[in-house]
């Protein structure tokens, strides 16, 4: 039987119910694609994992340990999705940190999702979520295990033709989608939301910020509201698994076919 996970490097490992990841969501995670056995943008993902662990004062596993886990999970050099979870470890009941917390790491693999081809060729529709993200600057940008806001937001729609849900904060600023980051283009100005108070700073978002100037776009990170988004010439969403998709519809608003996602896609796939 093929092993699809390793816990602290062991295929038969298990987690104690006292693990703080279970009790409090006290940990971080990354999700990344593997192509022919190679984890894509690995250094970027590891750096994000390391930085997120540091922000929560969790000891991050070394690259060597994680790469060893990945090698054991992907011996057949095929395509799959990897999820890396690092928790603070175990403790007695209560929020106080244990004096010598030993982090737990869980690396698992799953089949690569099959997205409709039209998401890339024709674009996607978004749902405008009723849920508003709360502000917590100390957690902003971190891909932590407390994702109940995203779970509740994703419960708002069942239509399979809707690819993702747009999330605003309590002040009405556009932040992200439930599983992706977002950009809006006005002319040659490409804006992505400021994530200083909430939201997750994804690897693909960072790559687009770096790549877009080479295509002639001025990239800015700033706060903007829903009206600013709706008046944009193009809107795109992105993450490490989908790459980049153009948004064609949000509720009653529509955008014509554009070329931004098509221009970025080969650069992201390089």
C-alpha positions as CSV (number, residue, x, y, z in Angstrom):
1,X,0.0,0.0,0.0
2,X,1.3,3.4,-0.9
3,X,2.0,5.7,2.0
4,X,0.4,9.1,1.6
5,X,1.7,10.8,4.8
6,X,4.6,10.9,7.1
7,X,4.4,12.2,10.7
8,X,7.8,13.4,12.1
9,X,9.4,11.3,9.3
10,X,7.6,8.1,10.1
11,X,5.1,6.5,7.8
12,X,3.3,4.9,10.8
13,X,3.6,8.0,13.0
14,X,0.7,9.4,14.9
15,X,-0.2,12.6,16.8
16,X,-1.1,12.9,20.4
17,X,-4.6,14.4,21.1
18,X,-2.8,17.0,23.2
19,X,-1.1,18.4,20.1
20,X,-1.7,22.2,20.1
21,X,-2.5,22.1,16.4
22,X,-5.6,20.1,17.3
23,X,-6.5,22.1,20.4
24,X,-5.8,25.7,19.2
25,X,-4.8,25.6,15.6
26,X,-1.4,26.5,16.9
27,X,0.7,25.9,13.8
28,X,1.3,26.8,10.1
29,X,1.1,25.0,6.8
30,X,2.0,25.2,3.1
31,X,0.4,23.6,0.1
32,X,2.5,23.2,-3.1
33,X,2.5,21.3,-6.4
34,X,4.9,18.5,-7.2
35,X,5.8,17.9,-10.9
36,X,7.6,14.7,-11.8
37,X,8.7,14.3,-8.2
38,X,10.0,17.9,-7.9
39,X,8.4,20.3,-5.5
40,X,7.9,23.6,-7.4
41,X,9.1,26.9,-6.0
42,X,10.5,24.9,-3.1
43,X,12.9,27.6,-1.8
44,X,10.1,30.2,-1.7
45,X,7.7,27.8,0.0
46,X,10.3,26.8,2.6
47,X,11.2,30.4,3.2
48,X,7.5,31.3,3.8
49,X,7.1,28.2,6.1
50,X,10.2,29.3,8.0
51,X,9.1,32.9,8.3
52,X,5.6,31.9,9.5
53,X,7.1,29.6,12.1
54,X,9.3,32.4,13.3
55,X,6.4,34.8,13.6
56,X,4.7,32.3,16.0
57,X,7.9,31.4,17.7
58,X,7.7,27.8,16.5
59,X,10.9,25.9,15.6
60,X,10.8,25.2,11.9
61,X,11.9,21.8,10.7
62,X,15.1,21.9,8.5
63,X,15.0,21.8,4.8
64,X,16.8,18.4,4.9
65,X,14.1,16.8,7.0
66,X,11.3,18.0,4.8
67,X,13.0,17.1,1.6
68,X,13.6,13.7,2.9
69,X,9.9,13.3,3.7
70,X,9.0,14.5,0.2
71,X,11.5,12.1,-1.4
72,X,9.9,9.2,0.5
73,X,6.4,10.3,-0.4
74,X,7.1,10.9,-4.1
75,X,9.3,8.0,-5.1
76,X,7.5,7.5,-8.4
77,X,8.4,11.0,-9.7
78,X,4.7,11.7,-10.6
79,X,2.6,14.8,-10.2
80,X,0.8,15.4,-6.9
81,X,0.0,18.0,-4.2
82,X,2.0,18.2,-1.0
83,X,0.8,19.7,2.3
84,X,3.3,20.5,5.0
85,X,1.9,21.2,8.5
86,X,4.0,22.2,11.4
87,X,2.4,22.4,14.9
88,X,4.0,23.8,18.1
89,X,3.8,20.3,19.6
90,X,2.1,19.0,22.7
91,X,1.2,20.6,26.0
92,X,-1.1,20.3,28.9
93,X,-4.5,22.0,29.0
94,X,-4.4,25.8,28.8
95,X,-3.1,28.4,26.4
96,X,0.3,28.9,28.2
97,X,3.2,27.7,26.1
98,X,5.0,24.6,27.3
99,X,8.6,25.4,28.4
100,X,10.2,22.9,25.9
101,X,7.8,22.5,23.1
102,X,8.8,20.0,20.5
103,X,7.2,20.8,17.1
104,X,5.4,18.1,15.1
105,X,5.6,18.0,11.3
106,X,3.1,16.3,9.0
107,X,3.8,16.0,5.3
108,X,1.1,14.5,3.2
109,X,0.4,14.0,-0.5
110,X,-2.8,13.9,-2.5
111,X,-3.7,13.7,-6.2
112,X,-3.4,16.8,-8.2
113,X,-6.8,18.4,-8.6
114,X,-8.5,18.4,-12.0
115,X,-9.7,21.9,-12.7
116,X,-12.0,22.7,-15.7
117,X,-10.0,23.7,-18.7
118,X,-12.3,26.7,-19.2
119,X,-11.1,28.2,-16.0
120,X,-7.8,28.9,-17.8
121,X,-9.2,29.6,-21.3
122,X,-12.4,31.5,-20.5
123,X,-12.0,32.7,-16.9
124,X,-14.0,32.1,-13.7
125,X,-16.9,33.5,-11.7
126,X,-16.6,34.6,-8.0
127,X,-19.0,34.7,-5.2
128,X,-19.1,37.9,-3.0
129,X,-18.9,36.5,0.5
130,X,-21.0,37.9,3.3
131,X,-18.4,36.9,5.9
132,X,-16.0,39.7,6.6
133,X,-12.4,39.0,7.7
134,X,-11.4,40.2,11.1
135,X,-8.3,42.3,11.7
136,X,-5.3,40.8,13.5
137,X,-2.0,42.3,12.4
138,X,0.1,39.8,14.4
139,X,-1.3,37.0,12.2
140,X,-1.6,39.0,8.9
141,X,0.1,37.3,6.0
142,X,0.7,34.0,7.9
143,X,-0.7,30.7,6.6
144,X,-1.7,29.5,10.1
145,X,-4.0,26.7,11.0
146,X,-6.9,28.9,12.2
147,X,-8.9,28.9,9.0
148,X,-12.5,28.8,10.3
149,X,-13.2,32.1,8.5
150,X,-12.4,30.5,5.2
151,X,-14.4,27.5,6.1
152,X,-17.5,29.6,6.9
153,X,-17.0,31.7,3.8
154,X,-16.8,28.6,1.6
155,X,-20.1,27.3,3.0
156,X,-21.9,30.2,1.4
157,X,-22.1,28.7,-2.1
158,X,-22.6,25.3,-3.6
159,X,-22.7,26.3,-7.3
160,X,-19.9,24.3,-9.0
161,X,-19.6,27.1,-11.6
162,X,-18.3,29.5,-9.0
163,X,-14.5,29.0,-8.6
164,X,-13.9,31.0,-5.4
165,X,-15.3,33.6,-3.0
166,X,-14.2,37.2,-2.6
167,X,-13.4,38.2,0.9
168,X,-13.5,41.8,2.3
169,X,-12.4,43.0,5.7
170,X,-14.6,44.7,8.3
171,X,-13.9,48.1,6.7
172,X,-15.0,46.9,3.2
173,X,-11.5,46.6,1.8
174,X,-10.8,43.8,-0.7
175,X,-8.4,41.3,0.9
176,X,-8.3,38.0,-1.0
177,X,-10.4,35.0,-2.0
178,X,-11.0,31.9,0.2
179,X,-8.2,30.0,-1.5
180,X,-6.4,32.5,-3.7
181,X,-4.8,36.0,-3.8
182,X,-6.1,38.7,-6.1
183,X,-4.9,41.5,-8.4
184,X,-6.8,44.2,-10.3
185,X,-5.5,46.1,-13.3
186,X,-6.3,49.7,-14.2
187,X,-4.4,50.5,-17.4
188,X,-0.8,49.5,-16.8
189,X,-1.2,49.7,-13.0
190,X,-1.5,46.3,-11.3
191,X,-2.7,46.4,-7.7
192,X,-2.9,43.7,-5.0
193,X,-4.5,44.2,-1.6
194,X,-2.4,45.3,1.4
195,X,-2.4,42.3,3.8
196,X,-1.1,44.3,6.8
197,X,-4.2,43.4,8.9
198,X,-5.5,40.1,7.6
199,X,-5.1,37.7,4.7
200,X,-2.5,35.2,3.5
201,X,0.6,36.3,1.5
202,X,0.9,33.5,-1.1
203,X,4.0,32.4,-3.0
204,X,2.3,32.9,-6.4
205,X,1.3,36.4,-5.4
206,X,4.9,37.2,-4.6
207,X,6.0,35.8,-8.0
208,X,3.5,37.9,-9.9
209,X,4.7,41.0,-8.0
210,X,8.2,40.2,-9.3
211,X,7.2,39.2,-12.8
212,X,4.6,41.8,-13.8
213,X,7.1,44.8,-14.2
214,X,8.8,42.8,-16.9
215,X,5.5,42.8,-18.8
216,X,5.3,46.6,-18.5
217,X,3.0,46.9,-15.4
218,X,3.5,49.1,-12.4
219,X,2.8,46.9,-9.4
220,X,1.5,48.4,-6.2
221,X,0.4,46.9,-2.9
222,X,-2.4,49.0,-1.5
223,X,-5.8,49.1,0.2
224,X,-8.8,49.4,-2.1
225,X,-12.6,48.9,-1.9
226,X,-15.0,46.8,-3.9
227,X,-15.9,49.7,-6.2
228,X,-12.3,50.1,-7.2
229,X,-12.2,46.4,-8.0
230,X,-15.4,46.5,-10.0
231,X,-14.1,49.4,-12.2
232,X,-10.8,47.6,-13.0
233,X,-9.9,46.6,-16.6
234,X,-9.0,43.1,-15.5
235,X,-9.1,41.0,-12.3
236,X,-7.1,37.8,-11.7
237,X,-6.8,35.3,-8.9
238,X,-3.8,33.1,-8.2
239,X,-2.3,30.4,-6.0
240,X,0.3,27.7,-6.3
241,X,-2.1,25.0,-7.6
242,X,-4.3,27.0,-10.0
243,X,-1.5,29.3,-11.3
244,X,-3.5,32.3,-12.5
245,X,-7.1,32.7,-13.7
246,X,-8.9,35.7,-15.0
247,X,-12.1,36.7,-13.2
248,X,-14.9,37.2,-15.7
249,X,-17.8,37.6,-13.3
250,X,-18.5,38.7,-9.7
251,X,-22.2,38.6,-8.8
252,X,-23.8,41.0,-11.4
253,X,-20.5,42.5,-12.7
254,X,-18.7,41.2,-15.7
255,X,-15.3,41.8,-17.3
256,X,-14.4,41.2,-21.0
257,X,-11.8,38.7,-22.0
258,X,-8.3,40.0,-21.2
259,X,-4.7,39.0,-21.8
260,X,-3.0,39.4,-18.3
261,X,-3.5,35.9,-17.1
262,X,-2.4,34.5,-20.5
263,X,0.8,36.6,-20.3
264,X,1.6,35.6,-16.8
265,X,0.8,31.9,-17.1
266,X,4.0,30.8,-19.1
267,X,6.2,32.8,-16.8
268,X,4.7,31.1,-13.7
269,X,5.1,27.7,-15.4
270,X,8.8,28.4,-16.2
